[in-house]
Amino acid sequence: MSTLKIKRYLGKVILFVVLWLTVLGVTFPLIWMVTTSFKPPQEVTASPPTLFPKEFTTVHFQELFKLTKFSTYFINSVIVAGSVTIFTIIFSTLGGYALARHKKARWMKNISRSVLLAYVFPQILLVIPVFVIIKKMGLSDSLPGLILTHVTLILPFTLMLLKTYFESIPIDYEESAMVDGANRLQSLLYVVIPMASPGILSTAIFGFIEGWNEFLFALVLISTDAKRTLPVGISFLLGRTAIYSWGMLMAAAVAATIPALIFFMLIQRNLVEGKMAGGIKG
């Protein structure tokens, strides 16, 4: 074997080892969280600790749903994340399409710049103004107010994301559809949106994760325990149970992770299929 081949082989081995170590480092906290949630109480705080439980138990999940309002937090998060995803897709698709197809208009350029400017501001600077606006609208301490806030904060990014995606789709397809008798809305629904499905699905993933995981505005805008979402609810659970129930906290984290994981897995297949279809049509 020549020296060059040996160097290439060693390079591949080193790269393989580094990649696996990186994957292990990233996934180890998740593995620890899952295994700890199934450990008996006495094994959770055992020293030295064990990675995998010697005896699997679901007692922490049972206590989580019986002793806390986790079910309420969970339902609230589903409502918020689902609503944010739907509204984000609708507004981003219509707005991004308008920005892409009328980008040469001077007034549209000003709108695009305003959207980018809005995305530059850190969200922490918007907490007080948003709180005041939501309170004056009569939506404070309500899920609709929280949903409206999330959608408003997400839109600048998703609008520019879909604007770029729509710009990559040749306008010839729409013009051909219009020649065949379709109007602008029909060409958007039946021609452009199917081709832009990867970008729209990416927007859906971003909207769902943002609505599911957002903590700051959910903490500021919601004061009633019955209306809190999972991130805030779990943080309050942490303050109440961290001393004596790490297993319950790990169970809460696992239960909070599963819906986002399932949503991403369901979307991922359509995302790949959409990219392949878009490549074929293009």
Secondary structure, DSSP 8 states (H G I E B T S, - for coil): --HHHHHHHHHHHHHHHHHHHHHHHHHHHHHHHHHHHTS-HHHHT-SS--SS-SS---HHHHHHHHHS-HHHHHHHHHHHHHHHHHHHHHHHHHHHHHHHHTTTSHHHHHHHHHHHHHHHS-GGGGHHHHHHHHHHTT-TTSHHHHHHHHHHHHHHHHHHHHHHHHHTS-THHHHHHHHTT--HHHHIIIIIHHHTHHHHHHHHHHHHHHHHH--HHHHHH---GGG--HHHHHHHHHHHHTTT-HHHHHHHHHHHHHHHHHHHHHHHHHHHHHHHHHHHH-
